[in-house]
Each structure stands twice: as structure tokens, then as C-alpha cells.
Amino acid sequence: MTVKELSAALSLTEFALPAPDAPVTGGYAGDLLSWVMGRATAGDCWITIMSNQNVAAVALMADVACVILSEGVTPDQALLSRAKEQEVNLLGSDKGTFALAAAVNGLL
């Protein structure tokens, strides 16, 4: 499944989608950035409520396919700019983290 297909299937908000064809091969949910860096794997869909610019840096380091901001969180301007500059797929959802993770898991 691609990021674009995942976005459509879950009716996600697309804040930045520079690589819509990136394959999503797994998922990870977490908010402690150092924890995510050591545990998320390449191709994961990372679900978080963190919305500052460090999210883009962690997404690049972990090589995740996309980041989904859950719980109705929106990116701050710095994160939005970084995501666009560094070509990080950044999406959003009003769903809670648990429900969103279950939905992603069901699609994969």
C-alpha cells in the first residue's frame, strides 16, 4: 500500500505529500522522539501527537513512509515547512491514536 492509498482509505488530511507513492510496510505509534528513532523502521507509518519541527528530522532518520498526526493535532508552521523542504509525507487525522493504529494495522 502506498501513502496516497493509505491516506484515501483513512480519509486523512494531507498537510504535505511530496512522495505519495512511498510504500507503507508497517506501523509505529509513539511520541517520545528518541524512542521512535530507535524503534520505528523504514517504511513504517508513524502515528504521533507531536507537532514540532523535530518530527521531520526523526522521520528522516527513521526513514518512515509517512507521519500521521492523530487526535486532531495540526502541525506548527516550522514542522509544515520542514516536512515540505525535507520531503516528509505529513498527514493528519481526528481519530485517536489507538483507533488510528488499529485502522492502519487492518489495512496492512
Residue pairs with C-beta under 8 A, 6 or more apart in sequence:
1 9
1 23
1 24
1 107
1 108
2 20
2 21
2 22
2 23
2 24
3 17
3 19
3 20
3 21
3 22
3 24
3 45
3 65
3 66
3 89
3 91
4 17
4 20
4 21
6 12
6 24
6 45
6 66
6 104
6 107
7 14
7 17
7 20
7 66
7 91
9 107
10 93
10 95
10 100
10 103
10 104
10 107
11 93
12 68
12 91
12 92
12 93
13 91
13 92
13 93
14 91
15 69
15 74
15 75
15 80
15 83
15 90
15 91
15 92
16 80
16 83
16 84
16 88
16 89
16 90
17 89
17 90
17 91
18 83
18 84
18 87
18 88
18 89
19 87
19 89
20 89
22 43
22 65
22 66
22 89
23 43
23 65
24 43
24 44
24 45
24 65
24 66
24 104
24 108
25 42
25 43
25 44
25 65
25 108
26 41
26 43
26 44
26 45
26 108
27 44
27 45
27 46
27 47
27 101
27 104
27 105
27 108
28 36
28 39
28 40
28 41
28 44
28 45
28 46
28 47
28 64
29 46
29 47
29 48
29 97
29 100
29 101
30 36
30 39
30 40
30 46
30 47
30 48
31 48
31 49
31 50
33 50
33 54
33 55
33 58
36 46
36 48
36 58
36 62
37 58
37 61
37 62
40 46
40 58
40 62
40 64
41 62
41 63
42 62
42 63
42 64
43 63
43 64
43 65
44 62
44 64
44 65
45 64
45 65
45 66
45 68
45 104
46 59
46 62
46 64
46 66
46 67
46 68
47 67
47 68
47 70
47 97
47 100
47 101
47 104
48 55
48 67
48 68
48 69
48 70
48 97
49 69
49 70
49 71
49 73
49 97
50 69
51 69
51 73
51 74
51 75
51 76
51 79
52 76
52 78
52 79
53 76
53 78
53 79
53 81
53 82
55 67
55 75
55 79
55 83
55 90
56 67
56 79
56 82
56 83
56 86
56 88
56 90
57 82
57 86
59 67
59 83
59 88
60 86
60 88
65 89
66 88
66 89
66 90
66 91
67 83
67 88
67 89
67 90
67 91
68 91
68 92
68 93
68 100
68 104
69 75
69 90
69 91
69 92
69 93
70 92
70 93
70 95
70 96
70 97
70 100
71 94
71 95
71 96
71 97
72 92
72 93
72 94
73 92
74 92
75 83
75 90
75 92
79 90
80 90
82 88
83 89
83 90
93 100
95 103
